[in-house]
Each structure stands twice: as structure tokens, then as C-alpha cells.
Amino acid sequence: MSDTLNNSNGLDAALAGLDMMDMDEMFEPEGLPQSASTDGLSMFRDVPLTVTLEVASAEVTLGELSRAAVGDVLPLEKAVGEPLDVKVNGVLFARAEVVMVDGKYGLKFVQRNAVEEQDA
């Protein structure tokens, strides 16, 4: 089972690293000028993705977690006001702040090159 998880994570990382802009020619329909395709991703626009907002994480033991009761507080490592991680299909995509939009939660993107900075 761990091989399946590793393969899945490897696939996510490989897909995140693809530069679809370099693949424009492969996906251009015959006879259409290059300018007809705006960004090389047009044929993928309807592919569903799961966007997840990760507030923070904490490492605890099973014993500590089993003793947790209603009202207990688990401290997290992210500071108040620090941008939160936005993941797409489990891969870091950006950082954002939580905002209110018509009485519902929304995301305000504050950093789009989060993947590049994480790798550095």
C-alpha cells in the first residue's frame, strides 16, 4: 500500500512540474494559428481539481490524540496572520488569506509562486 501512496505522490509531483506552455504545439489543432490558443491549457479547462486550504499541521503521538477531549486546544506552528497553503490535488499551488465573500469563506491569493520558493 505504501508503494501506491509513493506512486501517487510521485505522479502529483510530476504533474505539478509539467510546463504546459511548452506543449502548445502538441495540442494545437491543424490549421489554427498559434494565437488562437490563449494559454495551451484550453483543452484542460473543464478537468475537475480538488482545492484544499491547509491552515497548519502538528505532530502528536497517538496517546496524546486519544486523550484529547472537547475543549482541549492543540497548538499549531503557523503564526496568526501568516498566509495559508493552498493545495491542488495535494500539491502546493499558492498561499492565500481567508476572506469573507457574501457571508461565505473565500480565498485571497497573496503568493502564486509558492511552489518555486518551497523548492529553493
Solvent accessible surface area in square Angstrom, and as a share of the most:
residue,aa,sasa,rsa
1,M,190,0.85
2,S,73,0.47
3,D,100,0.52
4,T,91,0.53
5,L,103,0.51
6,N,95,0.49
7,N,107,0.55
8,S,53,0.34
9,N,97,0.50
10,G,41,0.40
11,L,106,0.53
12,D,38,0.20
13,A,64,0.50
14,A,61,0.47
15,L,102,0.51
16,A,51,0.40
17,G,63,0.61
18,L,90,0.45
19,D,75,0.39
20,M,35,0.15
21,M,108,0.48
22,D,115,0.60
23,M,50,0.22
24,D,34,0.18
25,E,138,0.62
26,M,135,0.60
27,F,61,0.25
28,E,33,0.15
29,P,75,0.47
30,E,172,0.77
31,G,83,0.80
32,L,96,0.48
33,P,84,0.53
34,Q,108,0.48
35,S,98,0.63
36,A,55,0.42
37,S,27,0.18
38,T,117,0.68
39,D,34,0.17
40,G,5,0.04
41,L,67,0.33
42,S,61,0.39
43,M,122,0.54
44,F,78,0.33
45,R,149,0.54
46,D,139,0.72
47,V,80,0.46
48,P,121,0.76
49,L,108,0.54
50,T,89,0.52
51,V,86,0.49
52,T,64,0.37
53,L,57,0.29
54,E,59,0.27
55,V,79,0.45
56,A,26,0.20
57,S,80,0.52
58,A,42,0.32
59,E,176,0.79
60,V,52,0.30
61,T,83,0.49
62,L,149,0.74
63,G,30,0.29
64,E,86,0.38
65,L,104,0.52
66,S,85,0.55
67,R,172,0.63
68,A,60,0.46
69,A,64,0.50
70,V,160,0.92
71,G,69,0.67
72,D,91,0.47
73,V,133,0.76
74,L,91,0.45
75,P,104,0.65
76,L,81,0.40
77,E,159,0.71
78,K,52,0.22
79,A,64,0.50
80,V,158,0.91
81,G,72,0.69
82,E,82,0.37
83,P,43,0.27
84,L,26,0.13
85,D,22,0.11
86,V,1,0.00
87,K,50,0.21
88,V,31,0.18
89,N,70,0.36
90,G,55,0.53
91,V,33,0.19
92,L,14,0.07
93,F,69,0.29
94,A,0,0.00
95,R,52,0.19
96,A,0,0.00
97,E,72,0.32
98,V,63,0.36
99,V,51,0.29
100,M,121,0.54
101,V,81,0.47
102,D,144,0.74
103,G,65,0.62
104,K,150,0.63
105,Y,179,0.68
106,G,18,0.17
107,L,62,0.31
108,K,115,0.49
109,F,103,0.43
110,V,67,0.38
111,Q,41,0.18
112,R,162,0.59
113,N,71,0.36
114,A,0,0.00
115,V,52,0.30
116,E,123,0.55
117,E,97,0.43
118,Q,116,0.52
119,D,116,0.60
120,A,121,0.94
